[in-house]
Amino acid sequence: MRMSNPPHPGEVLRELWLKPEHITVSRAAQALGVSRKHLSGIVNGRANITPDLALRLEMALGASAESWLGHRMAYDLWQAGQHRHEFAVTSLRAA
């Protein structure tokens, strides 16, 4: 089964949490205890959510760390799947 292109976790953060609450990246970064540059990279899809940041988001927003990492995993898996034709893999299943 193929999944559709899931959003980057930073897009989820921006569109579902920051924008609706009118929270700037600077304010969110300060509340999370990370640099503005670091959070900006995530929100703009140039960096990914780490387990550490997932825990910080859970503490600040209430959404579980597991859900943030789930967004990350879905995005990463979809991205990797776009290159599956490049993988040199041989089946290990019995014929």
Biopython code that builds the backbone (N, CA, C, O; Angstrom):
import numpy as np
from Bio.PDB.StructureBuilder import StructureBuilder

atoms = [
    (1, "MET", "N", (0.845, -1.179, 0.000)),
    (1, "MET", "CA", (0.000, 0.000, 0.000)),
    (1, "MET", "C", (0.889, 1.240, 0.000)),
    (1, "MET", "O", (1.832, 1.333, 0.786)),
    (2, "ARG", "N", (0.592, 2.173, -0.865)),
    (2, "ARG", "CA", (1.364, 3.408, -0.938)),
    (2, "ARG", "C", (0.586, 4.530, -0.275)),
    (2, "ARG", "O", (-0.623, 4.669, -0.462)),
    (3, "MET", "N", (1.301, 5.323, 0.498)),
    (3, "MET", "CA", (0.657, 6.465, 1.137)),
    (3, "MET", "C", (0.901, 7.706, 0.300)),
    (3, "MET", "O", (1.846, 7.766, -0.488)),
    (4, "SER", "N", (0.048, 8.685, 0.478)),
    (4, "SER", "CA", (0.242, 9.947, -0.221)),
    (4, "SER", "C", (1.314, 10.743, 0.500)),
    (4, "SER", "O", (1.720, 10.409, 1.614)),
    (5, "ASN", "N", (1.757, 11.784, -0.146)),
    (5, "ASN", "CA", (2.825, 12.615, 0.390)),
    (5, "ASN", "C", (2.380, 13.303, 1.680)),
    (5, "ASN", "O", (1.579, 14.236, 1.632)),
    (6, "PRO", "N", (2.887, 12.857, 2.833)),
    (6, "PRO", "CA", (2.513, 13.507, 4.095)),
    (6, "PRO", "C", (3.252, 14.836, 4.235)),
    (6, "PRO", "O", (4.313, 15.018, 3.638)),
    (7, "PRO", "N", (2.709, 15.756, 5.010)),
    (7, "PRO", "CA", (3.389, 17.038, 5.194)),
    (7, "PRO", "C", (4.635, 16.885, 6.063)),
    (7, "PRO", "O", (4.719, 15.987, 6.900)),
    (8, "HIS", "N", (5.582, 17.763, 5.850)),
    (8, "HIS", "CA", (6.763, 17.816, 6.716)),
    (8, "HIS", "C", (6.283, 18.186, 8.122)),
    (8, "HIS", "O", (5.354, 18.983, 8.251)),
    (9, "PRO", "N", (6.882, 17.636, 9.172)),
    (9, "PRO", "CA", (6.462, 17.966, 10.539)),
    (9, "PRO", "C", (6.493, 19.464, 10.837)),
    (9, "PRO", "O", (5.686, 19.957, 11.625)),
    (10, "GLY", "N", (7.407, 20.174, 10.221)),
    (10, "GLY", "CA", (7.465, 21.624, 10.410)),
    (10, "GLY", "C", (6.243, 22.322, 9.855)),
    (10, "GLY", "O", (5.788, 23.327, 10.402)),
    (11, "GLU", "N", (5.707, 21.783, 8.757)),
    (11, "GLU", "CA", (4.482, 22.334, 8.186)),
    (11, "GLU", "C", (3.308, 22.110, 9.135)),
    (11, "GLU", "O", (2.455, 22.982, 9.298)),
    (12, "VAL", "N", (3.273, 20.938, 9.756)),
    (12, "VAL", "CA", (2.224, 20.640, 10.737)),
    (12, "VAL", "C", (2.325, 21.630, 11.897)),
    (12, "VAL", "O", (1.322, 22.199, 12.327)),
    (13, "LEU", "N", (3.531, 21.827, 12.391)),
    (13, "LEU", "CA", (3.742, 22.769, 13.486)),
    (13, "LEU", "C", (3.290, 24.168, 13.093)),
    (13, "LEU", "O", (2.580, 24.830, 13.850)),
    (14, "ARG", "N", (3.695, 24.615, 11.920)),
    (14, "ARG", "CA", (3.354, 25.963, 11.463)),
    (14, "ARG", "C", (1.857, 26.140, 11.245)),
    (14, "ARG", "O", (1.266, 27.106, 11.728)),
    (15, "GLU", "N", (1.243, 25.214, 10.522)),
    (15, "GLU", "CA", (-0.150, 25.383, 10.090)),
    (15, "GLU", "C", (-1.179, 25.053, 11.174)),
    (15, "GLU", "O", (-2.246, 25.665, 11.216)),
    (16, "LEU", "N", (-0.872, 24.095, 12.048)),
    (16, "LEU", "CA", (-1.858, 23.675, 13.049)),
    (16, "LEU", "C", (-1.636, 24.278, 14.432)),
    (16, "LEU", "O", (-2.541, 24.269, 15.267)),
    (17, "TRP", "N", (-0.439, 24.802, 14.677)),
    (17, "TRP", "CA", (-0.149, 25.313, 16.009)),
    (17, "TRP", "C", (0.257, 26.786, 16.007)),
    (17, "TRP", "O", (-0.341, 27.592, 16.719)),
    (18, "LEU", "N", (1.255, 27.139, 15.221)),
    (18, "LEU", "CA", (1.770, 28.507, 15.278)),
    (18, "LEU", "C", (0.831, 29.524, 14.633)),
    (18, "LEU", "O", (0.454, 30.510, 15.266)),
    (19, "LYS", "N", (0.452, 29.287, 13.382)),
    (19, "LYS", "CA", (-0.415, 30.253, 12.677)),
    (19, "LYS", "C", (-1.750, 30.495, 13.380)),
    (19, "LYS", "O", (-2.117, 31.648, 13.606)),
    (20, "PRO", "N", (-2.484, 29.441, 13.731)),
    (20, "PRO", "CA", (-3.790, 29.684, 14.370)),
    (20, "PRO", "C", (-3.703, 30.469, 15.680)),
    (20, "PRO", "O", (-4.623, 31.207, 16.032)),
    (21, "GLU", "N", (-2.597, 30.303, 16.392)),
    (21, "GLU", "CA", (-2.431, 30.983, 17.681)),
    (21, "GLU", "C", (-1.640, 32.292, 17.551)),
    (21, "GLU", "O", (-1.375, 32.970, 18.544)),
    (22, "HIS", "N", (-1.267, 32.635, 16.303)),
    (22, "HIS", "CA", (-0.493, 33.858, 16.031)),
    (22, "HIS", "C", (0.802, 33.879, 16.837)),
    (22, "HIS", "O", (1.167, 34.896, 17.427)),
    (23, "ILE", "N", (1.496, 32.728, 16.849)),
    (23, "ILE", "CA", (2.762, 32.591, 17.561)),
    (23, "ILE", "C", (3.890, 32.694, 16.547)),
    (23, "ILE", "O", (3.917, 31.951, 15.566)),
    (24, "THR", "N", (4.813, 33.604, 16.778)),
    (24, "THR", "CA", (5.955, 33.756, 15.878)),
    (24, "THR", "C", (6.968, 32.644, 16.130)),
    (24, "THR", "O", (6.968, 32.008, 17.184)),
    (25, "VAL", "N", (7.819, 32.429, 15.154)),
    (25, "VAL", "CA", (8.889, 31.445, 15.310)),
    (25, "VAL", "C", (9.805, 31.872, 16.450)),
    (25, "VAL", "O", (10.267, 31.029, 17.219)),
    (26, "SER", "N", (10.070, 33.156, 16.566)),
    (26, "SER", "CA", (10.931, 33.654, 17.644)),
    (26, "SER", "C", (10.337, 33.347, 19.016)),
    (26, "SER", "O", (11.039, 32.880, 19.913)),
    (27, "ARG", "N", (9.057, 33.609, 19.170)),
    (27, "ARG", "CA", (8.394, 33.347, 20.453)),
    (27, "ARG", "C", (8.361, 31.855, 20.758)),
    (27, "ARG", "O", (8.606, 31.442, 21.892)),
    (28, "ALA", "N", (8.058, 31.052, 19.747)),
    (28, "ALA", "CA", (8.013, 29.603, 19.940)),
    (28, "ALA", "C", (9.395, 29.064, 20.291)),
    (28, "ALA", "O", (9.527, 28.215, 21.173)),
    (29, "ALA", "N", (10.423, 29.552, 19.604)),
    (29, "ALA", "CA", (11.784, 29.095, 19.878)),
    (29, "ALA", "C", (12.177, 29.414, 21.314)),
    (29, "ALA", "O", (12.773, 28.588, 22.004)),
    (30, "GLN", "N", (11.839, 30.606, 21.749)),
    (30, "GLN", "CA", (12.151, 31.007, 23.122)),
    (30, "GLN", "C", (11.426, 30.100, 24.121)),
    (30, "GLN", "O", (12.019, 29.649, 25.101)),
    (31, "ALA", "N", (10.144, 29.838, 23.867)),
    (31, "ALA", "CA", (9.361, 28.985, 24.763)),
    (31, "ALA", "C", (9.898, 27.550, 24.788)),
    (31, "ALA", "O", (9.839, 26.880, 25.819)),
    (32, "LEU", "N", (10.416, 27.086, 23.658)),
    (32, "LEU", "CA", (10.927, 25.719, 23.561)),
    (32, "LEU", "C", (12.369, 25.590, 24.037)),
    (32, "LEU", "O", (12.863, 24.482, 24.248)),
    (33, "GLY", "N", (13.039, 26.721, 24.205)),
    (33, "GLY", "CA", (14.436, 26.687, 24.627)),
    (33, "GLY", "C", (15.390, 26.272, 23.523)),
    (33, "GLY", "O", (16.411, 25.635, 23.781)),
    (34, "VAL", "N", (15.051, 26.639, 22.278)),
    (34, "VAL", "CA", (15.923, 26.357, 21.133)),
    (34, "VAL", "C", (16.185, 27.672, 20.396)),
    (34, "VAL", "O", (15.526, 28.679, 20.651)),
    (35, "SER", "N", (17.142, 27.649, 19.491)),
    (35, "SER", "CA", (17.431, 28.875, 18.749)),
    (35, "SER", "C", (16.356, 29.131, 17.696)),
    (35, "SER", "O", (15.702, 28.207, 17.213)),
    (36, "ARG", "N", (16.193, 30.389, 17.358)),
    (36, "ARG", "CA", (15.244, 30.767, 16.317)),
    (36, "ARG", "C", (15.652, 30.133, 14.993)),
    (36, "ARG", "O", (14.805, 29.658, 14.236)),
    (37, "LYS", "N", (16.955, 30.128, 14.720)),
    (37, "LYS", "CA", (17.472, 29.547, 13.472)),
    (37, "LYS", "C", (17.106, 28.065, 13.376)),
    (37, "LYS", "O", (16.681, 27.587, 12.325)),
    (38, "HIS", "N", (17.277, 27.348, 14.485)),
    (38, "HIS", "CA", (16.957, 25.920, 14.507)),
    (38, "HIS", "C", (15.469, 25.686, 14.232)),
    (38, "HIS", "O", (15.114, 24.862, 13.390)),
    (39, "LEU", "N", (14.606, 26.407, 14.939)),
    (39, "LEU", "CA", (13.167, 26.213, 14.757)),
    (39, "LEU", "C", (12.718, 26.680, 13.375)),
    (39, "LEU", "O", (11.838, 26.067, 12.771)),
    (40, "SER", "N", (13.310, 27.748, 12.877)),
    (40, "SER", "CA", (12.977, 28.221, 11.538)),
    (40, "SER", "C", (13.295, 27.152, 10.492)),
    (40, "SER", "O", (12.527, 26.953, 9.550)),
    (41, "GLY", "N", (14.422, 26.469, 10.658)),
    (41, "GLY", "CA", (14.777, 25.389, 9.738)),
    (41, "GLY", "C", (13.743, 24.283, 9.730)),
    (41, "GLY", "O", (13.442, 23.719, 8.677)),
    (42, "ILE", "N", (13.201, 23.970, 10.884)),
    (42, "ILE", "CA", (12.169, 22.938, 10.986)),
    (42, "ILE", "C", (10.867, 23.418, 10.350)),
    (42, "ILE", "O", (10.274, 22.718, 9.529)),
    (43, "VAL", "N", (10.431, 24.609, 10.731)),
    (43, "VAL", "CA", (9.167, 25.154, 10.229)),
    (43, "VAL", "C", (9.201, 25.316, 8.704)),
    (43, "VAL", "O", (8.167, 25.209, 8.045)),
    (44, "ASN", "N", (10.375, 25.569, 8.155)),
    (44, "ASN", "CA", (10.509, 25.754, 6.709)),
    (44, "ASN", "C", (10.946, 24.488, 5.972)),
    (44, "ASN", "O", (11.301, 24.545, 4.794)),
    (45, "GLY", "N", (10.921, 23.344, 6.663)),
    (45, "GLY", "CA", (11.173, 22.061, 6.017)),
    (45, "GLY", "C", (12.627, 21.766, 5.695)),
    (45, "GLY", "O", (12.907, 20.853, 4.918)),
    (46, "ARG", "N", (13.556, 22.510, 6.269)),
    (46, "ARG", "CA", (14.982, 22.288, 6.001)),
    (46, "ARG", "C", (15.639, 21.405, 7.057)),
    (46, "ARG", "O", (16.750, 20.916, 6.852)),
    (47, "ALA", "N", (14.965, 21.201, 8.177)),
    (47, "ALA", "CA", (15.479, 20.361, 9.264)),
    (47, "ALA", "C", (14.318, 19.533, 9.795)),
    (47, "ALA", "O", (13.154, 19.827, 9.524)),
    (48, "ASN", "N", (14.648, 18.508, 10.545)),
    (48, "ASN", "CA", (13.597, 17.623, 11.021)),
    (48, "ASN", "C", (13.487, 17.665, 12.541)),
    (48, "ASN", "O", (14.394, 18.119, 13.240)),
    (49, "ILE", "N", (12.377, 17.189, 13.019)),
    (49, "ILE", "CA", (12.114, 17.131, 14.456)),
    (49, "ILE", "C", (12.892, 15.964, 15.053)),
    (49, "ILE", "O", (12.816, 14.834, 14.571)),
    (50, "THR", "N", (13.634, 16.257, 16.100)),
    (50, "THR", "CA", (14.402, 15.237, 16.823)),
    (50, "THR", "C", (13.584, 14.761, 18.024)),
    (50, "THR", "O", (12.601, 15.404, 18.394)),
    (51, "PRO", "N", (13.975, 13.647, 18.633)),
    (51, "PRO", "CA", (13.279, 13.225, 19.848)),
    (51, "PRO", "C", (13.301, 14.297, 20.939)),
    (51, "PRO", "O", (12.314, 14.480, 21.651)),
    (52, "ASP", "N", (14.416, 14.997, 21.067)),
    (52, "ASP", "CA", (14.530, 16.071, 22.055)),
    (52, "ASP", "C", (13.491, 17.171, 21.793)),
    (52, "ASP", "O", (12.799, 17.617, 22.708)),
    (53, "LEU", "N", (13.397, 17.592, 20.540)),
    (53, "LEU", "CA", (12.425, 18.637, 20.213)),
    (53, "LEU", "C", (11.002, 18.114, 20.351)),
    (53, "LEU", "O", (10.110, 18.858, 20.756)),
    (54, "ALA", "N", (10.777, 16.847, 20.020)),
    (54, "ALA", "CA", (9.443, 16.257, 20.177)),
    (54, "ALA", "C", (8.989, 16.337, 21.632)),
    (54, "ALA", "O", (7.826, 16.630, 21.909)),
    (55, "LEU", "N", (9.899, 16.079, 22.548)),
    (55, "LEU", "CA", (9.563, 16.186, 23.972)),
    (55, "LEU", "C", (9.287, 17.638, 24.359)),
    (55, "LEU", "O", (8.374, 17.909, 25.139)),
    (56, "ARG", "N", (10.059, 18.558, 23.825)),
    (56, "ARG", "CA", (9.837, 19.981, 24.102)),
    (56, "ARG", "C", (8.472, 20.428, 23.577)),
    (56, "ARG", "O", (7.756, 21.175, 24.244)),
    (57, "LEU", "N", (8.120, 19.963, 22.374)),
    (57, "LEU", "CA", (6.814, 20.308, 21.795)),
    (57, "LEU", "C", (5.686, 19.724, 22.637)),
    (57, "LEU", "O", (4.663, 20.375, 22.849)),
    (58, "GLU", "N", (5.874, 18.503, 23.113)),
    (58, "GLU", "CA", (4.875, 17.889, 23.985)),
    (58, "GLU", "C", (4.662, 18.743, 25.236)),
    (58, "GLU", "O", (3.525, 18.983, 25.641)),
    (59, "MET", "N", (5.743, 19.195, 25.838)),
    (59, "MET", "CA", (5.661, 20.002, 27.052)),
    (59, "MET", "C", (5.009, 21.360, 26.784)),
    (59, "MET", "O", (4.255, 21.864, 27.617)),
    (60, "ALA", "N", (5.298, 21.946, 25.632)),
    (60, "ALA", "CA", (4.797, 23.286, 25.326)),
    (60, "ALA", "C", (3.386, 23.291, 24.753)),
    (60, "ALA", "O", (2.603, 24.197, 25.036)),
    (61, "LEU", "N", (3.058, 22.279, 23.945)),
    (61, "LEU", "CA", (1.791, 22.302, 23.210)),
    (61, "LEU", "C", (0.789, 21.250, 23.661)),
    (61, "LEU", "O", (-0.414, 21.396, 23.446)),
    (62, "GLY", "N", (1.289, 20.191, 24.287)),
    (62, "GLY", "CA", (0.386, 19.153, 24.750)),
    (62, "GLY", "C", (0.247, 17.968, 23.809)),
    (62, "GLY", "O", (-0.178, 16.897, 24.241)),
    (63, "ALA", "N", (0.594, 18.126, 22.534)),
    (63, "ALA", "CA", (0.555, 16.990, 21.608)),
    (63, "ALA", "C", (1.718, 16.065, 21.959)),
    (63, "ALA", "O", (2.825, 16.535, 22.224)),
    (64, "SER", "N", (1.477, 14.768, 21.962)),
    (64, "SER", "CA", (2.486, 13.825, 22.434)),
    (64, "SER", "C", (3.749, 13.836, 21.581)),
    (64, "SER", "O", (3.712, 14.102, 20.380)),
    (65, "ALA", "N", (4.865, 13.538, 22.239)),
    (65, "ALA", "CA", (6.141, 13.417, 21.529)),
    (65, "ALA", "C", (6.035, 12.330, 20.463)),
    (65, "ALA", "O", (6.605, 12.454, 19.379)),
    (66, "GLU", "N", (5.305, 11.270, 20.778)),
    (66, "GLU", "CA", (5.130, 10.184, 19.816)),
    (66, "GLU", "C", (4.424, 10.655, 18.541)),
    (66, "GLU", "O", (4.749, 10.208, 17.441)),
    (67, "SER", "N", (3.458, 11.561, 18.702)),
    (67, "SER", "CA", (2.761, 12.053, 17.508)),
    (67, "SER", "C", (3.699, 12.883, 16.645)),
    (67, "SER", "O", (3.643, 12.799, 15.418)),
    (68, "TRP", "N", (4.568, 13.692, 17.271)),
    (68, "TRP", "CA", (5.535, 14.485, 16.491)),
    (68, "TRP", "C", (6.513, 13.581, 15.762)),
    (68, "TRP", "O", (6.847, 13.824, 14.602)),
    (69, "LEU", "N", (6.972, 12.537, 16.442)),
    (69, "LEU", "CA", (7.895, 11.608, 15.796)),
    (69, "LEU", "C", (7.183, 10.769, 14.742)),
    (69, "LEU", "O", (7.801, 10.344, 13.766)),
    (70, "GLY", "N", (5.893, 10.530, 14.933)),
    (70, "GLY", "CA", (5.110, 9.841, 13.914)),
    (70, "GLY", "C", (5.004, 10.662, 12.636)),
    (70, "GLY", "O", (5.103, 10.121, 11.534)),
    (71, "HIS", "N", (4.804, 11.969, 12.783)),
    (71, "HIS", "CA", (4.802, 12.856, 11.603)),
    (71, "HIS", "C", (6.146, 12.780, 10.889)),
    (71, "HIS", "O", (6.215, 12.701, 9.662)),
    (72, "ARG", "N", (7.210, 12.805, 11.685)),
    (72, "ARG", "CA", (8.549, 12.743, 11.098)),
    (72, "ARG", "C", (8.761, 11.433, 10.358)),
    (72, "ARG", "O", (9.250, 11.427, 9.228)),
    (73, "MET", "N", (8.392, 10.315, 10.995)),
    (73, "MET", "CA", (8.609, 9.011, 10.379)),
    (73, "MET", "C", (7.802, 8.856, 9.088)),
    (73, "MET", "O", (8.318, 8.345, 8.094)),
    (74, "ALA", "N", (6.554, 9.287, 9.100)),
    (74, "ALA", "CA", (5.730, 9.193, 7.890)),
    (74, "ALA", "C", (6.347, 9.997, 6.755)),
    (74, "ALA", "O", (6.389, 9.540, 5.612)),
    (75, "TYR", "N", (6.824, 11.195, 7.074)),
    (75, "TYR", "CA", (7.443, 12.046, 6.057)),
    (75, "TYR", "C", (8.738, 11.406, 5.535)),
    (75, "TYR", "O", (8.951, 11.326, 4.325)),
    (76, "ASP", "N", (9.593, 10.957, 6.450)),
    (76, "ASP", "CA", (10.869, 10.358, 6.054)),
    (76, "ASP", "C", (10.663, 9.096, 5.229)),
    (76, "ASP", "O", (11.363, 8.881, 4.239)),
    (77, "LEU", "N", (9.708, 8.259, 5.628)),
    (77, "LEU", "CA", (9.447, 7.024, 4.897)),
    (77, "LEU", "C", (8.929, 7.319, 3.493)),
    (77, "LEU", "O", (9.327, 6.662, 2.531)),
    (78, "TRP", "N", (8.051, 8.297, 3.376)),
    (78, "TRP", "CA", (7.544, 8.651, 2.052)),
    (78, "TRP", "C", (8.684, 9.170, 1.172)),
    (78, "TRP", "O", (8.788, 8.804, 0.001)),
    (79, "GLN", "N", (9.534, 10.021, 1.743)),
    (79, "GLN", "CA", (10.674, 10.556, 0.985)),
    (79, "GLN", "C", (11.586, 9.423, 0.497)),
    (79, "GLN", "O", (12.006, 9.411, -0.660)),
    (80, "ALA", "N", (11.886, 8.476, 1.387)),
    (80, "ALA", "CA", (12.739, 7.345, 1.012)),
    (80, "ALA", "C", (12.073, 6.506, -0.078)),
    (80, "ALA", "O", (12.742, 6.028, -0.994)),
    (81, "GLY", "N", (10.760, 6.328, 0.024)),
    (81, "GLY", "CA", (10.022, 5.549, -0.970)),
    (81, "GLY", "C", (10.074, 6.139, -2.364)),
    (81, "GLY", "O", (9.892, 5.424, -3.349)),
    (82, "GLN", "N", (10.319, 7.420, -2.456)),
    (82, "GLN", "CA", (10.421, 8.063, -3.763)),
    (82, "GLN", "C", (11.684, 7.634, -4.502)),
    (82, "GLN", "O", (11.824, 7.881, -5.700)),
    (83, "HIS", "N", (12.598, 6.993, -3.786)),
    (83, "HIS", "CA", (13.866, 6.554, -4.386)),
    (83, "HIS", "C", (14.029, 5.040, -4.359)),
    (83, "HIS", "O", (15.122, 4.526, -4.599)),
    (84, "ARG", "N", (12.943, 4.326, -4.066)),
    (84, "ARG", "CA", (13.047, 2.862, -3.933)),
    (84, "ARG", "C", (13.521, 2.195, -5.218)),
    (84, "ARG", "O", (14.125, 1.124, -5.158)),
    (85, "HIS", "N", (13.266, 2.790, -6.367)),
    (85, "HIS", "CA", (13.722, 2.217, -7.635)),
    (85, "HIS", "C", (15.256, 2.238, -7.755)),
    (85, "HIS", "O", (15.823, 1.538, -8.594)),
    (86, "GLU", "N", (15.915, 3.034, -6.924)),
    (86, "GLU", "CA", (17.378, 3.131, -6.933)),
    (86, "GLU", "C", (18.034, 2.087, -6.035)),
    (86, "GLU", "O", (19.251, 1.909, -6.080)),
    (87, "PHE", "N", (17.241, 1.397, -5.222)),
    (87, "PHE", "CA", (17.792, 0.438, -4.266)),
    (87, "PHE", "C", (18.194, -0.851, -5.002)),
    (87, "PHE", "O", (17.432, -1.382, -5.810)),
    (88, "ALA", "N", (19.382, -1.329, -4.712)),
    (88, "ALA", "CA", (19.842, -2.600, -5.257)),
    (88, "ALA", "C", (19.536, -3.686, -4.231)),
    (88, "ALA", "O", (20.382, -4.024, -3.404)),
    (89, "VAL", "N", (18.324, -4.230, -4.290)),
    (89, "VAL", "CA", (17.859, -5.179, -3.289)),
    (89, "VAL", "C", (17.444, -6.472, -3.991)),
    (89, "VAL", "O", (16.801, -6.450, -5.041)),
    (90, "THR", "N", (17.822, -7.584, -3.392)),
    (90, "THR", "CA", (17.429, -8.894, -3.879)),
    (90, "THR", "C", (16.490, -9.513, -2.852)),
    (90, "THR", "O", (16.727, -9.409, -1.648)),
    (91, "SER", "N", (15.433, -10.153, -3.319)),
    (91, "SER", "CA", (14.474, -10.771, -2.427)),
    (91, "SER", "C", (15.106, -11.929, -1.666)),
    (91, "SER", "O", (15.875, -12.713, -2.222)),
    (92, "LEU", "N", (14.767, -12.019, -0.390)),
    (92, "LEU", "CA", (15.238, -13.138, 0.450)),
    (92, "LEU", "C", (14.141, -14.187, 0.641)),
    (92, "LEU", "O", (14.356, -15.191, 1.321)),
    (93, "ARG", "N", (12.976, -13.963, 0.050)),
    (93, "ARG", "CA", (11.869, -14.914, 0.183)),
    (93, "ARG", "C", (12.119, -16.123, -0.710)),
    (93, "ARG", "O", (12.673, -16.006, -1.803)),
    (94, "ALA", "N", (11.696, -17.295, -0.217)),
    (94, "ALA", "CA", (11.831, -18.512, -1.008)),
    (94, "ALA", "C", (10.915, -18.434, -2.211)),
    (94, "ALA", "O", (9.801, -17.917, -2.130)),
    (95, "ALA", "N", (11.395, -18.950, -3.321)),
    (95, "ALA", "CA", (10.622, -18.916, -4.572)),
    (95, "ALA", "C", (9.465, -19.899, -4.525)),
    (95, "ALA", "O", (8.707, -20.007, -5.489)),
]
sb = StructureBuilder()
sb.init_structure("model")
sb.init_model(0)
sb.init_chain("A")
sb.init_seg("    ")
for serial, (resi, resn, name, xyz) in enumerate(atoms, 1):
    if name == "N":
        sb.init_residue(resn, " ", resi, " ")
    sb.init_atom(name, np.array(xyz, "f"), 0.0, 1.0, " ", f" {name:<3s}", serial, name[0])
structure = sb.get_structure()
